[in-house]
Amino acid sequence: MVKEKQPAKRYLIREAEEKDLPVLVEFLAKLALHVSGAPHQSLKEDESARLLEVLRSALPDGNKQLVVAEVPGEGLVGMGYIYVLRSQGIWEQTSHVEFRSAFIDDVWVETDYRSLGIFPDLLRKLVAFAEARGAYELILEYSASNKEAKAAWSRLGFKTVGVRAAAFTSSVQEALANRP
């Protein structure tokens, strides 16, 4: 049987470096705007600095991985971020049990590069990281209104197992103040 030769990939997936972080902050802003459906706008300077520090702190952390997709000669076109959390079992048991879950926090591929296979390659790298650290499950969030994300994650076997609700603290305080 002759195996078809795969075309050479135009991109590489690699660990993020300090020099990549400003572009990754831009990707996070684009992802947030995409999820919310809001028009393009610039991040506030202090929010940009905060996100930069969050990403910077992930680089040396052995339980976090930040990867990028790069097209040589064109620059960064995608990113993925995952972290592994450990928790102890809460039920009485005969032995110590530690659960490890990996949280896929952010995955972004620039629109013009979405048909090249970057998304699955980013995900392969993130899943390998999780497995190497003993994580038995992958957890992620996406906006209920983001049908593109739901379709992509569902094809990979992710199933909705709960609902996450969000509220502003002030709204909850107001609602509580109006209760007897």
N, C-alpha and C positions, 0 to 999 in steps of 0.2 A: 504494500500500500504506500503510495506516495503522499507525503504530507505537504499541504500547501504552504508555501513560504509566506509568513506574515509580513506585511509592509513594516518598514522601520518606523518606530514612533518618533514623532516630531518633538516630543517633550520628555522631560525626566522628572521623576518624583524623588525628592530628597528631603532630609531634615532641614527645618528652617534655621536660619542664622540671624544673628543680631541685625545685620544689614537689611534683611528682608522685612523687618517689623513695621516700618512705616507703610509699606504697601499692604501688609496684612491688616493693619488698622483700616485702610481704605476698603479692603474687601469686607471687613466686618460691618462697616457703615453701609456698603452696597447691599449686603445680606439683610440688614435691618430694614432698609428702605424697601427691598423686594418683598419681604414678609408683610410689611405694613401696607404696601401699595402706595406709599407716599411718594411725592415727586422728589427729584434730586435736591439735596441740600447739604451743606457742609456741617461737619461736626464742630461743636464748640471746642475751643482750644483745651480746656480742662478735661473734657471727655476724651479727646484724642490722647492726651497725656496719660489718663487713667488706663485706657485700653492698651496703650503701648507698654505700660508697666505690667499689666496682667499678662500680656504675651511674653514679655521679657522674663518674668518669673517662671514661666513654663519651660524655658529652654534648659536650665540645669536640673529640673525636677525629674527624677527617675520614674515617677508615676504619671508623667504627662508627656505627650508627644505632639509636636506641631510640625506638620509637613507641608511642603509646597510643591506645586507643579510649575515647572519652568520651561519655556520654549526658548532654546538658545537663539540669541540675537534679538529676541522680542521681550523677554523678561518674564516675570511671574504672571501666571494666568489662573492659579487656583491655590486653595489651601484646605487643610483638614486639621482638626484638633480633637484629641481624645485624652481622657484622664481616667485612671483606675482608682476606685475607692474601696477600702476594706471596711467590713463591719462584722461585728460578732453576732453569733446566733443569740437569740433572746430566750429560747426555751431551754429547760433543764435537760442536759444531755450527759452522756457518759464520757464524752471527750470534747476537747476544745474544737469549735467550728468557726472558721473565718470565711465569710462570703466576700467575693471580689466581683465587682461590677465595673464595666467600662462605660463611660459616658461620652458619646460622640457629641461634642458641643457645637462645633461649627464646621460646615463643609461648604465651600464656594468654588465655582468654576465660572470664569468670565463667559458671557453669553456667546461670543464668537468662537469659543473653543469647546463647546459642550458636545460636539459630535465626534470628538477624537478618542474617547475612551478614558479621559482623565478621571472622571468621577469614580468608576470602578477601581482604577489603579490607586487613587488616593485611599479609597476604602480598604483595599487589600492591605495596604501598608498599616493603616490604623488597626484593622482586625488582627494582623500578625502581632502588633505591639501588645494588644489586649491579651491575646493567647499566651504570649511569652511571659506575661505577668500573672497568669493563672486566673484571669477573669472568665467567668462562665457565662456571663450574659452581657449583651450590649443594650444600652438604653439611650434614647435620644428624644428630643422634642422638636416639633415643627408646628407652625401655626395651622389651626384647623382650616383656615381659608386658603392655605397654600396647596392647591390641588397637584401642582407639579411635584412638590416634595412628597406628598402622600403617595402618589403613583410610584415614584422612584423607590421610596423606602419599602412600600408594600411588595414590589417585585423582588426585593431582596429578603423577604420573609418577616419583616417587622410587622407586628400587629398592635393595634391600639389596645392597651390593657387598663387604661384609666383616663381620667380627665384632669387636667391641671387648670385650675382657675386662678385668676389674678385680680387684684383690686388695689387701688391706692389706699394707703393707710388712712388718709383723711376721709375717704368715703366710708370706710368701715367704722371709723370713730363717729362719724355723723349718724350712720345707721344705728349704732349702739346707743347713742345719746337719745335717739327718738324711740327707743324701746322702753317698756315699763320695767 
